[in-house]
């Protein structure tokens, strides 16, 4: 789903920690891949803000911090996949690679472990966004 008014992709970045949000944005940059349009980031720090943004629509992808408190990204991902029709793909940032099994439960499309590897995050996000943008 693209924002047709600006021809950019909107990515939601959720964490209660501003530093985590900044790491995600710095890792992905304005254009994570030459085949993609520029990215517009929507930063949120609370679960209600995540839900409001999802309800508003227009998001190409959501990056949710699984270590956020009081609402973790895995629980939010599960609720979103259960309750939001046409939910965007979700990447959950997890505390340990061993926690990846929780992503299966949450139905997130992908996980990336803390500490964030910028190349792994970009590769994961681009892999999820490129199919959305095919033919655009």
C-alpha positions as CSV (number, residue, x, y, z in Angstrom):
1,X,0.0,0.0,0.0
2,X,1.5,3.3,-1.0
3,X,0.6,6.8,-0.2
4,X,-0.5,8.1,-3.6
5,X,-0.4,11.7,-2.6
6,X,3.4,11.7,-2.1
7,X,4.4,8.4,-3.9
8,X,6.2,7.3,-0.8
9,X,6.0,4.3,1.4
10,X,4.9,4.8,5.0
11,X,6.6,2.7,7.6
12,X,5.3,2.6,11.2
13,X,8.1,2.3,13.8
14,X,6.9,1.4,17.3
15,X,9.0,1.4,20.5
16,X,8.7,3.0,23.9
17,X,12.4,3.7,23.5
18,X,13.2,6.7,21.3
19,X,16.7,5.3,20.7
20,X,15.3,2.1,19.2
21,X,13.1,4.1,16.9
22,X,16.0,6.2,15.8
23,X,18.2,3.1,15.2
24,X,15.5,1.6,12.9
25,X,15.1,4.8,10.9
26,X,18.9,5.3,10.6
27,X,19.3,1.7,9.5
28,X,16.7,2.0,6.8
29,X,17.3,5.5,5.6
30,X,15.2,7.5,3.2
31,X,15.3,4.9,0.5
32,X,16.2,1.4,1.6
33,X,16.6,0.1,-1.9
34,X,16.9,1.8,-5.3
35,X,13.8,-0.1,-6.6
36,X,11.6,1.4,-3.9
37,X,10.2,4.9,-3.5
38,X,11.3,7.1,-0.6
39,X,10.1,6.1,2.9
40,X,8.1,8.3,5.2
41,X,8.3,7.2,8.9
42,X,5.6,7.3,11.4
43,X,7.1,7.0,14.9
44,X,4.8,6.0,17.8
45,X,5.6,5.1,21.4
46,X,2.3,3.5,22.6
47,X,0.0,0.7,21.7
48,X,-3.0,3.1,21.2
49,X,-1.0,5.1,18.8
50,X,-0.1,1.9,16.8
51,X,-3.8,1.1,16.6
52,X,-4.8,4.6,15.5
53,X,-2.2,4.6,12.7
54,X,-3.3,1.1,11.5
55,X,-6.9,2.2,11.6
56,X,-6.0,5.3,9.5
57,X,-4.5,3.0,6.8
58,X,-1.9,3.7,4.2
59,X,1.0,1.9,5.9
60,X,3.3,-0.3,3.8
61,X,4.9,-2.0,6.8
62,X,5.2,-1.9,10.6
63,X,8.3,-2.4,12.6
64,X,7.3,-3.3,16.2
65,X,9.7,-3.5,19.2
66,X,9.1,-6.8,20.9
67,X,11.0,-5.5,24.0
68,X,8.7,-2.4,24.4
69,X,6.8,-2.0,27.6
70,X,4.1,-2.2,28.7
71,X,2.9,-3.5,25.3
72,X,5.4,-5.6,23.5
73,X,5.5,-5.8,19.7
74,X,4.8,-9.6,19.6
75,X,1.5,-9.1,21.4
76,X,0.6,-6.1,19.3
77,X,1.4,-8.1,16.1
78,X,-0.8,-10.9,17.2
79,X,-3.7,-8.5,17.9
80,X,-3.2,-6.7,14.6
81,X,-3.1,-9.9,12.6
82,X,-6.3,-11.1,14.3
83,X,-8.3,-7.9,14.2
84,X,-7.1,-5.6,11.4
85,X,-8.3,-6.5,7.9
86,X,-5.5,-6.1,5.3
87,X,-2.9,-5.4,8.0
88,X,0.5,-4.5,6.6
89,X,3.5,-6.8,6.9
90,X,5.1,-6.7,10.3
91,X,8.7,-7.0,11.4
92,X,9.2,-7.6,15.1
93,X,12.4,-6.7,16.9
94,X,13.2,-9.5,19.3
95,X,15.5,-9.7,22.3
96,X,17.1,-13.0,21.4
97,X,17.2,-15.0,18.2
98,X,15.8,-17.9,20.2
99,X,12.6,-15.9,20.6
100,X,11.9,-16.2,16.8
101,X,9.3,-18.9,17.5
102,X,7.1,-16.3,19.1
103,X,6.9,-14.6,15.7
104,X,5.1,-17.7,14.4
105,X,2.5,-17.3,17.2
106,X,2.2,-13.6,16.5
107,X,2.0,-14.1,12.8
108,X,4.6,-11.4,12.1
109,X,6.2,-11.8,8.7
110,X,9.7,-11.4,10.0
111,X,11.9,-10.9,13.0
112,X,15.2,-9.1,13.6
113,X,17.2,-9.6,16.8
114,X,18.6,-6.8,19.1
115,X,21.2,-5.4,18.9
116,X,20.0,-4.3,15.5
117,X,22.2,-5.2,12.5
118,X,21.4,-2.4,10.0
119,X,22.1,-4.6,7.1
120,X,19.9,-7.4,8.3
121,X,17.1,-5.0,9.1
122,X,17.3,-3.4,5.7
123,X,17.5,-6.7,3.9
124,X,14.4,-7.9,5.8
125,X,12.4,-4.8,5.2
126,X,13.3,-4.6,1.5
127,X,12.3,-8.2,1.1
128,X,8.9,-7.5,2.5
129,X,8.4,-4.1,0.6
130,X,9.5,-5.1,-2.9
131,X,6.6,-7.4,-3.6
132,X,4.2,-4.5,-2.5
133,X,5.9,-2.2,-5.0
134,X,6.1,-4.6,-8.0
135,X,4.5,-2.9,-11.0
136,X,4.3,0.5,-9.3
